[in-house]
Structure formats: C-alpha cells, structure tokens
Amino acid sequence: MRRLSPETRPELTIDYEGHPVSAREGEPAACALLAAGETVFSRSIKYHRPRGPFCMAGSCSNCLVRIDGVPNRFACQTPVRHGMRIERQNAYPSVKVDVFSSIDWLFPKGMDHHSMFAGVPVAEKVMATVARHLSGLGLLPDAAPPLPRPPERISVDVAVVGAGAAGLAAAEVLAAGGVAPLVLEQEDCVGGRRVLDAPEDGSTAAPSSPAGVQLRLATSVLGLYDDELGRVLLAVQRDPEGARVLLIQARDVLFAVGGHASMVPFENNDIPGVFSGRAAADLLRRRRLLIGDAPALLGQGPQLTALARLFRAEGAAPRLVLHTGAGTGPEGTMQGVPVRAHGRTWVHGLAYRDAGRRERRVDCDAIVVSLPPTPAFELLRQAGVKISYRPELGTFAPEVQPEGRTAVAGIWAAGDVARPGSAAEAAGSGRRAAQGILAR
Ligand code: FES
C-alpha cells in the first residue's frame, strides 16, 4: 500500500486510537488509515473475523468505526478533518488482537446462542448475558446529536437519482427536451464508473454535468415515502454546515443508481486486502493510493482487463489476472477459479484452480475482485417495483421494460440497476428512459 505522486492536497492530522495519523484534505478516513498501514478496521459481529475496506462505496459495512464519539460511521464515506478522532469498535482489547476471535476456533460450526444452554438453570442466564454483551454494533454515542437543520422542500417534474453514465445521459436528453431535471448524486462528483472505475475505453476525461440540470452532489437518497402532499423522495445532502434533509416531490423519478460490488465464493474472501474492482480503481485514480504492487486480479466483465491496464500504468505488476467466467477470457487473462485467500489480517497469497483443475498458488499483496455489479434495487423495491431472479444475470433484478418503464406509475430505471452492462449500454438505457419520460 503506498501513496502515488503527484500528491498536491494539503496534509492534516487525525487521531486513530490515540495515535496521530497523517491524512490528505478531502480524502475519506478509510483512505488515510490504509495509507498509514492500518489493515484491520473492525471485527465481524458474530465471529470477530478481521474486517477491512472492500467496496469503498458505503455498501459492505466492513469499515464501520467510531468517529468523534459517534458509532458505526462508514470510514470510506467520511471525509477527514484535522483533529478527527477515530476508534475501533466490536473488538477487545484491540482489532489486531481480539480475544473474541477465539469463538471461531472454539465453535467452528457456529455458536447458536438461541439453543446453547437453553433450559439449563443459571447457565442459561449467564449465556444470555454474554450473548447480549457480544451482540450489537458499537456503543452509544458520547453525546446527543445536534438538532437537525430544517428540511428543504423541493418540487420538480423529474428527479434523476444517480449521475453515472445512465443518469447523465438521461439528464442531457431531458434538459434538451425542455425539462430541467433535478439530479441527485451521492458522490462528490459526477461520472460514476467513468471516474470511479477502470476506464473501459482507456479514456480518463472527467465527465461534466449537462447544461440546464439542477445538480445536488454528496446527496444520498434514503427512501420514498408518502406524506400529506403525496409521494416524497427523502434525501440527505452533506455540506460543510452538516447534513440537511431534502423532501423532493417529483412527477417522475428515474433511478440510475448502479449496483453493488459483487463477490465470488472462495475461502477466506472476507479478509482485509480483498477489494472490489471499483474500490481498487477509485483508490488509485481519485485518491492516488495503490493497494498493492503485486495484486492478484480476478473476475469477469469489461472492467477486468481495464483494471490490469490501470495497475500496470501506475507501475504495479499484477501477479495473476484470472478470468472466472465461462469460456476463454480476454487476452492477457488466465482461465480459472479462486480457491482461497491466504493471510490473516492482510492478504499475502491466492490459491486458484487453473483450466486443467490443478490447484496453484501465487504470492500477492492484494486481491481485487472485478465483476459486473449486483443491481442496487432497494429503492425501486421500496417504490413497489417487482424484483425477480434473472437466470441470465445470475442475480435478482427489478422488472424493467427496455425503455426504462416499471409497473409503478412515475418510477423508471436505467443503467446497471436495470441490467448490468458497459458504460455505453448504461448511457443508451438512460437516454431511452428519458425519451420515455418526455413522451408521457
Ligand atoms: S462500506 Fe466502507 S468499505 Fe464497504
């Protein structure tokens, strides 16, 4: 793990478990801790296995820490500020040496506290007390949170959730059609995979927001609710003064929220040092942090070889590029399946089975899993859109017509959330959805 040049952002200091740690202005806390060599951020709640950042997108919960006395903050989503105080949680006496990890050793098949000692006098009570103390995430905050700022009410014709390839293409068509959409993006920049992932076409040009669009960055949509004025999109915008709730009424809502990082099954795939492809690319491109000089890359889809190119361009030498899909992979990849990650608090090797089903092993200093994302359909489901298993995708996905329409009036979907594909395909589906909305 090392920082890359050029490094132009001002340096500041944060406090991790009582020790000063150097950080760069604007980067997430997870980045600063990784750059400082901190590999284990937390422990899993039941087996106390070590956890480190995997997705860098606020969706895997591996990086939950206590920040400034508030538990369960996503270190990958919280920008540093000078003097910020970060503490680990769910581990004793520390995340590096956690006595509760012995549970994994004592109960290799899992500890079922619902039945263990049930009905045995005294032992039952002791077991219940122990289970109560071991369960739950973190401890209560040091102080009551500040009073929330008054919510802002917004009324628009069309809201677009997500400013990636699909959302930006849709916004452009809507704006050209005379409808100024409100675009909500949870990151602090637009572009989605074009900025955060390895560029499929090699282009590193940063996309911009189309003219005639109202853009709210650093804004996460939490849900859709009904209030006295009808259907309302509830979002939280983070700005320097703190978080503000937005209550948005829109005749049409287009969800272009993309997907979550996917994983393939192999032993030990949950240890620190295993990253999603997008996390590795984002750390490298936006944060100038190289997660390994000799990583093993595995997966399938257009991003896998792009990722290998990206690593090589920064001076790293991937030990292996393993194509895990059916058939022969793209040039420069090897066909096979991962078997196990080696390491305890950080990856140091990968065992895999090659096309001849022989087990082999490479030494590596990180494992990157690059797969098509799993549709992030939670908001669509809350809106009432049916979710079904799609054998051709091998996952659950919302039921969306080719032009982006769903069975729920005024709810549309485009891009990876509807069907994972390339950036060009996502942009095409965004444009079709926008044309459908304009034709209503
Ligand atoms: S939620 Fe922070 S790394 Fe996944």
Residues whose N, C-alpha, C, O or C-beta is under 5 A from the ligand:
A	BS01	FES	P53 F54 C55 M56 A57 G58 S59 C60 S61 N62 C63 F74 C76
